[in-house]
Each structure stands twice: as structure tokens, then as C-alpha cells.
């Protein structure tokens, strides 16, 4: 920092009340070889964060806490580390064809000109503390060093796998092990649900799925791909030499005292093997039904269904909509030492103490149907079936529900009324399914608005009418929308909750099902009997300020 820059910064800090004129004079005398900010911090005169905030406020710029945001890896690599250190700056992301750069001295026009020339982007400066920038650059440099070192050791992609490669991939001290550990650790700490390792034509892409939305976190040279996949296969006990067929496996880690299981699937693609790792947090299955975001009326219907001694509760929705979590929450309600509870799953996602869990193994002849036949000979009180996929499984499940067992299972349909017609399409007689099913729950997962930064607003009546949002004409409600702050990584959302549609199968619905009514006809009948649709439930949570209209429209059909 030049003498002129130090004096300019000093005036800003004095004006903001961060330091006194006397403290400024003393610090300027000591700042011949160091920056003014570092002198003030070293002498305990001012806090570095307050200095950066004062600069941001004076210049009308945003202040960012680099420890609380995710850096775009593509943006971070646009600038050489040496140049970034020289100007004490760090590219954060590309937005609206501009490069957003965190700077400790955003008034340095020469630095901004250098950045514009090197990156080819117009520069949008934001303010961060000098130590935050230095620490972030150190992490970036260390990560890049690991990657570069790894790439230098990788053989040509066309070379066959060797024992040496396998041993290196298994070595805990190998650079590839450090990179994999970094990927896994960051995914857990950021609350990711899935990790994607995807080979592209010329590079390797790593993405996390956070709150149901994919976010790219890293791009690496293509040569790193083979050793990362080898490392993953060894960890999961897969065949490291087999690259032509899909493989599945799992492993577990303990981080910060919490146990996390990883369910891993490797799939051959035209660019090489891609892998998806699903994170299964054991604390997630300890949630109760009350924690899943149910409104009062749907929760009462669910509780009534699972307290019956027999019948079926079906949970429907697309992949990743939280069906398994809801089933396990229902199991927590029914679990009792006096109750014989057995599950059959493919795969067993969560391993629970005190439950008899059966893993489907199709190659060995243990299918859902064959497992169910054996389970029913064990005299269970409650049976949880991971998924009803075919006629045989559906028939056995329905018959079990009719013969004194409480059956919990999932089904793939878009809404609750369609579950009955879906079973009929599978070949189950309508009078059997209508008699056996107590309740059908359809659900989606919507992101919660960040409580720190959500913004109140009054929407236009035309917009509300177009999406059929309930409101009194002339009096539109006050709703909330996403903004973004450092606590939610500038996304505007933090965490997820369920949106539910609970249909109790009444005598009228039974009669309609037996008469081969369509899903729409059953749905109209259920709504007439008080069922809240997915849209109704979502809009109710919008009115409660829990989520936004845009998020409900994104997840609800």
C-alpha cells in the first residue's frame, strides 16, 4: 500500500470513527514497510473486519466475509496467485459478465486495470479484510499445488491400471487421497446431499447438490479423473480394473463427532466413469414427523394412519423428495420393544439399532417379493418396504395390509390420488388396494428462506391471480422473497422442508376406486373432503414466511 493509499484509508477510518486522528498519525509513522491496516491491527487499535466494513461503507460497496461464502473455482483460477497476492485481491464469481473481486483496497485503480487486462472481464470490486484474502489465497494455492502434483504423477489415460496405481490410490498420504478427503469433508460441512464426480471432454468437474440444487465447486485437469475414481473404488471395495459396467458400494466417515454414510454409484459414460456419492446422515433419521414441516391437519391424518394396527401408508414423490426420511420418521413413531418391525430395502440406506433390516439382492434371488414372503412368516407387526416397483411386490404388500399388518412403503407418482390408479395399472385389483390403503402422502422438498436476509414485499394482484394464489381482492398479502447474505452463501435459502399432500382413503374414495375412477376424479373427491393439495400446502407455507412463491412453483407440479 502506497503512502497516498495509507493516508486515504486513514481519513476514511477517522471519519467512520474506527480510529482517532492521533492513532492515525502514530500508525502512519510506523507504516513505512507495512500496510496501514496491518499496523492498526498489530497494535490492537482497530479490528480488521471493522476496517474493511468502514472502507466498504465509504465507497458504497458490499462487504463480504470470505469464510462464509463459496468461491467459484472457475473465477478463482482466472487470476494468477502471484498477481492476486501482489494486489491483495481474490476473484469470487462471474456475474452479469463481470468478475466480482474481493479487494482489501478497492480504491487501487491500477490494480483494477491490471485485473481487467489479465482476466478480460470488467471488474466489480467488493471489500474483504486483508487477512481473509491472504488465508483464502493460501488455501487456493495449497489446493492447486496438490492438484498439480497429482497431475504430474498420473500416467497417460490410455495406460492400463496397475498394482502400483492401486496401491498409490489407497495410500492415505497420496495427493489424490488428500483431494478426495477435501471433497468429502467440504461436502459434509456445507450440508450437501450428493457429490458428483463427472469427467468432461477436457477436464474433471466436481459438483455438490445442496438443498436440492447442484453447485459446481471444482474443476481439475482431466488426468486426475482416473486416480480419483480408483481411490473411490478401493474405499468402497469395488473392482478397480472393471470400467465397463456400473458398480455400487458404500463407506462411512466420522467428522466433527457425527457419523455420515456414503452410498456410491459408479457409471460408465462416453467420457469415462462418473460417480455419484449420496450422503446419508444418521442424525437425519432421528427426526420426528413434527420436524418435517407438516401443517396441523395433514399431520393429524398421518398420525391416525400409523396408529392403526393394520393397513398401508404409501409415500409418493420423485427421487430425492425425502420419502425415505418420512418413512423412517414414521418408523420412529411405531418403534417399540413390544412391536416386531422388519424392513426390506434396496439398498439399506440407514442402519438402525433394534430393527431387522433386509437388503435386497437381485442377483442372489432375494427380490422385494421373495423377501416379503419370508418376512411375513416372521409374524411382523409393522413392515417397511423400500419401494413398490412391480405387480408381485404390490400384491404381497396389499395382502399383508389386509391380513393384520401395518405396511409402510413408497411409490413413484406425481400426487396422492394417482397412487390408487398406479396400483391398478400394476395389476392389483382396485377393490383390494382401496380396502388396504389407509392413507397416501405425496411430498416434495422446498428450500427454506434464509431467516437472516429474507425480504418482505407485496406482490402484484395480477401475478397472484395467474398462479391461483389465495388472497382477498384489493388486499394482497405481505410475502417474503430470497435476497442472499453471507450466512446463506448469497443464495437466499438455507435448509429444506417438506410440502405435503395427505389423502385419507374414505368410503367414498374406496367406492370411486372400485368403479375405476381416474386420478383426477379421485383427487376432486379428496379435495371436497378437505385434502390440502401440494400447491395449497406450499402456498400456506409461503404465507407463513417459510418459503417463496418461486420455490413452491419450482417443486410443485
N, C-alpha and C positions, 0 to 999 in steps of 0.2 A: 504494500500500500504506500503510495507516494505521500509526501508531506502535505500536498494540497488536499488529497483524499482524506488524510487523517484530520485536518482542520475542518473539512466539510462535515465529516462524520461527527466530530466533536460538537460542532454547532447544533447539529440535529439532536444529539443526546442531551445537551444542555436545555434546548428548547422543550424537549419532551420530559424534562425533569428526572432523567435517569442519573445524571451526574451534575455536580456543581461546576461553575467556572473555575474555581480553584483546583478541583480534581482534574479538570481538563488540562490546565497548564502543567501540572505535575506530570500527568500521563504523557503529554506531548514531548516533554523533555526526555522521557525515558523510551520513546518510541522511535528512536533513530534506526534501530535494526529490526524491530518487531512492529507488527501492526498495532494500531491504537486499541482495537478491540481486545487483542491478546494481552496487552499491558493492563487494561482495566480489569479484565477477568483475573489475571495472575495476582493483582494487588487486592483482589476482593472488593473492588469499588463498585462493579456492576455485574449483573448476571448476563451471560452471553445471549440467552434467549430474549431477554428484555431489550438488549441492544438491537438484535435483529428485528424484533417487533416494532421498535421505535423507527428504524430505517424504513420498514415496510409501510408504516402509517404515514410517515412524512412524504414518501414518494407515491402513495396511493396504490401500492402493490400488495399482493397477497403474501402472507407469511405461511411457510409450510414446515411442519415437523417431519423431517425425513425418516425418523424412526417409526412413524405411524402411517406411512404410505407405501404403496407398492411401486417400485420403479419399473418402467417399461424397459425390458432388456435391450430391445432394438434401439431405443433412444439413447440409452447409456453407452452403447458401443459406437455411436456416431462421432464421438469426440475422443481423441487420443488421451490416455490417462495423464501423460506429462503436461499437455496443454490445459487439461482440466485442473490439475494441481497448480499450475502457474497462475491461473486466473481465479482459483478457489470457486469453482462452479461445477455443477453436475446436471446433465440433461435428465429430465424426469419423464417426459412423454411428448408425443407428437399430437397436437390438437388443432383442428381447423387449419391445416397446412402450416402451422407454426410449431417451432420447437420450444417447449416450456423448459426453462433452465433455472435451477436454484442457484442463486449467487449470494455471496456474503457482501459484495459491493456492487449493487445493480446500477450505480451511477458511473461505472467504469465503461465509458463508451468505446474505448479502444478494445477492451475485452469483447464487448458485444459485436464489434465489427469483425474481430478475429473469428468468433464463433459462427457468424453469418457466412464468412468466406469458406471456412473449413467444412461446415455441415451442409451448406446450400439451402438452409431454411431461414425464414425470418425468425428472429429470436423474441420470445415473450419472457422477460425475467420475472422471477418470484424471489422472495427473500428467505434464506435459511441461515442458521448460525454457522460460523466458520468451522467449529469442531464437528458438527453434524456432517458437513460436506466432506471434511477430511476423513472421518470414520467411514462414510459411505464409499468414498473413493478407495480406501484401503480394502474394504470388503470386496468391491468390484475387482480390484487388482488381484487380490488373492484368488478369487474365483476364476478369473481369466487365466491366472498362472496355472491353476490346477488343470483347467481345460486344455490349455496349450501344451502342458506337459503330457497330458494324456494322449492328445492327438499325435504328438511326436513319437509315442511308443506303440501306436496302433499299426498293425500290418495292413497291407492292401486288402480292400474289401473282398476281393475275389479269392483270397487265400483261404484254404480250409481251416476249420477250428483245430486247435492243437491242445495237447495236455498243458503245455506251458501257459497258453492263453486262459484256460480254465482255472489253473492254479493262481494266475495273476488276478483274475476277476474275483476269486474267492479270498484273496489276501486283504485283510482289514486295513492295511496300510497303503494299499494301492490307490493311486489318484482316482480311479473310477469308483472305488468304494467310498471315498470322501465325497465325490459328486453325488452319488446315489443317496448317501446319508443326508447330504444337504437338501436334496429334493424332497425326501421323505419327511425330514424334520420340519422344513418350512411349510409343507402341506398340512401337517398336523397343527402347527401353531397358527396358521391362517384359517383353520377351520374348513379345509377343503373336503369335499365328498369323494372326489375321484382325481386321479393323476393320470394324464395321458402322455405317453412317450411315443412320438409319431415321426417316423422317417419321411422326409420330403425328398424331392428330387436332388437337391444340392445341400441340404442341411437337416439338422435334427431339431424338432420343436417339442418343448415341454409345456403342457398346459395343466392348470388346476380347474376343477369345477367347484366354485364357491357360491353357496346359496343358489344352486341350480343353474348358474351361468358360467360358461367357460372363460377363463382368463389366461392369456399367454404369459408365461413367467420367464422363459429362457429360450434362446436359440443357440445352438452349438454347431461346430463343424460336423459334417455327415459321418466322418470317420469314427466319431465317438459312439455311434449307434450300436455297433456290434458288441462292443465290450459292456455297455450298459445293459443290453438285453441278456448277455451271458451272465453278468453279475446277478441279474434278477432271477434268471432260471436256476442258478445254483442255490440262491437263497430259498427258492420255493420247491426245490427238489425236482425240477423238470429235466427233460433230456436236452442237454446243451447242444448236441450235434443235430437234433431234429429241427429243421426250419421250414418244413413243407406243410405241416398240419397244425391246427390250433392246439394249444396246451393250457391247462388250468393249474393253479396252485394257490398257496396261501402262506403267509408268515406273520409274525407278530412282533411288536416293539413296545417298550415302555418308555414314555417321555414325560418328564415333569410329574412322575408318580402316577400317570394314567396309562392304562393298557389299551392299545389300539391293534386290531387285527386288520390285515390287508388281504383282500381276495383279488387274485391276479389272473388275468386272461391275456394270453399272447396269441396274436392273429397274423398269419402271413398276408402281406399286401404286395402290390406291384413294386413298391419302393423298399420292401424289406418287412421285417416283423414289427408290428406296432403292439404296444402293451397298454392295458388299462388296469389301474390298481384302484379298487374301491376300498375306502377307509371305513372300517366298522368300529365305531367307538362303543365300548362296553357300557359306558355311562348312559348312552342314548336309550338303551333298552330298559333302563331303570325308571324311565319316565312313566307317569301315570296318565290315564286318559284325560284328566283335568289339565295336564300340562300341554296338551296337543292343540289347544286353541279352539275347543268346541264351544259353541254357544249353548245356552242352558237347555233349550228344547231338544236339539239333536243329541246332547249328552244323555238326557233322560231316556231317550229312545234306545241308545246303545246300552245303557246300564240295564234297562229292562230286558233286552235281548240276551245278554250274557249271564243274567241271574236265573234264567230258565234252566231246568235240568236237561233239556233236550232241544233239538232244533239246530238250525245253521245260521251263522252270521257270516256274510260274504263282504269282503272289502274289495272294491274295484277301483281301477285307475291305471294310468300308463306307467311304464317303468320309471322308477325314481320319484314316485309320488308319495312315498312314505308308507306304503301298505304294510310292509313287514314291521315297521316301528309301531304302527297302530295295533297289529296283531299281538305283538309282544306286550304292549300296554294292556290289552285285554286279558292276556295270559296272567299278567301280574295281578289282575283283579280276581281271577279264578283260582290262582295257585293256592293250595292248601295241603298240608300233610295228609288230610283225610281224602284228598281227591287224586285219582290216578290220571295224570296228564301226560300224553305222549304226542310228539311232533314228528312229522315226516317232511323233510325239506330237501331242496336241491338248489344250491348247497346249503348246509347248515351255516348260516351267517354268524349267529351269536351262540356261543356255547354256554349254557346256563347250568348253574349248580342246582341239583334237585329235580331236574327234568330228564325224561327219557327221550332223547333226540335221535332220529333215524336219518341217515344220509342216503339219498337215492343214488344208486349205482347201476345205470342202464346196461353197461357192458357186462356186468355180472348177473344181470337178470332181475335186479332189485329196482323195479319201477315204482311210481306212486301207487299204482293199482295193487301190485303184489305186496308192497309194504303195508298198505291199508288193510288187506285181507288178514295179514299176520297180526297187525296191531289190534284189530277187533277181537282176536282170540285172547288178547291180554286183558280183557274186561276194562277198558279205559272209561273214565267219566267224561273227559274232555280230549278231543283230538284236534290238533292243529295241522292242516295240510298246507304246505308252502304255496301251491298253485294248482288249480283245477285246469288241466290242459286238454283232456280228451274225454270221450264218452265213458270209458271204463272207470276212470277216476271219479268223474262226476256222478255216475250211477252209484258207486260204492259209498261216496260221501253222502249223497242224498238218503240212501238206505240206512246209513249209520245214524243220520239225524232223525230218521223216523223210528228208530228202534232203541231210543233211550240214551243217545249220546249227544253231547253238545259239540258241534263241529264248527271250527273257525278256519276260514280259507280265503284265498284271493282269486280274483277272476279279472280278465282284461276286457273291460267295457268302458264306454265313454261316460255313462251316467248310471244311477242306481236302477231305474226301471228296466234298462236294457239287459240287466243280469238275468232276469227271468226268461226273456226271449233268447238270450245266448245259450242257456242250458237246453232250451227246446231245440235250437239249431244243432247242438251237440248230440241230440238223440235221447235226452231224458224226457220222459212223459210229463207234460205240463201239470197234471194233477199231482204227481209226486213232488216235483220241485216246489209248487205252490204250497203244498201241505208241510214240507220240511223246512222251508226258509222262514226264520223269524224276522230277519232284518237284513237290509242291504245298505252298505255305506260306500258312497263314491267320494273320492277325495283328490285334491290337488295340493301342491305346496306353493305358497306365495311368499315373497320376501317381505319382511317387516321393514317399515320405515325407520330410519335411524332416529332415535328419540332426541339426539343432540342437535340435529340440524333440520328436521322436517319443518316445512313452511306452510302456514295456514293461507288459504285463498278461497275465494268464492267463484265457483265455475260458472260458465255461461249456461243459461237455461236450455239453449238450443243443443248444446253438447250433451247435457243430461237427458234430454228427451230422446235424442238419437240412440243412446245406448240403453234406454228404458230404465234409467236410474230413478228410484222412488223419491219424489220431492213434491212439496206443495207449490203450485204455480205462483210466481211472484215472490216466493221466499226460498231461493236456492240455499242449500245448507253450506256451512263452512267445512271444507275438506282440507286434507293435507297432501303435499307432494314432496318428492325427493329433491334434495339440494346437493348434499355432499359436504363432508368435512373430514378432518384428519382421522377421526375415530372410526369412520366407516370407509376409509380409503377413497374418499371423494366419490363414492358410488351413490350414496343417499339411502342405502338399505343395509341392514345389519341383522342377520338371522332370518329364520323362516318360520312359518306357522301353517297350519292346515286350513283348507277351505273344504267344507263338508256338505254332503247331501245324504240324509239318512231317511230311508224309506222303510217303514214298518209294514209288513205284509198282513193286511187286514182281510176279513172275509170277502169284502168287495173286490180287492185286488186278486185274491185267490180265484174267485169266480171269473174275473176277466182273463186271467192267465189260462184257466182251463178252457175257456172259449176262444183261445188263440188270439187274444188281443195283441196289437202291436206295442212296441216300446213307448211310442208317443201316446197311445191311448191309456196305457198303464200310468204313464207319467202325469197326464192330466187328472186322472183319478186320484193319484197320490197327492198332487198339489191341492186338490179340492179337500183332501183330508188333513191338510196342514203341513205337508212336507215343504221344507225350505230347499230350493234348488241351489246348485253350486253358485249361480250368479247372485241369488238372494243372500246367501251366506257371505259371499265375498263383499257385496255392497254394504251389508251390515257392519263388516269389519272396516270398510272404508269410512263409514260414518263414525265409528269408534276411534278413528285416527290411527289404526294399526297398520294400514297399508294404503296404497294409492289406487285410483281408478285404473291407471295404465297397467299396474301389476295384475289386477284382477282380470282385465281384458286379455292380458298376455297368457294366463294359465287356464282360464275357463273357456271351454268350447262354446 
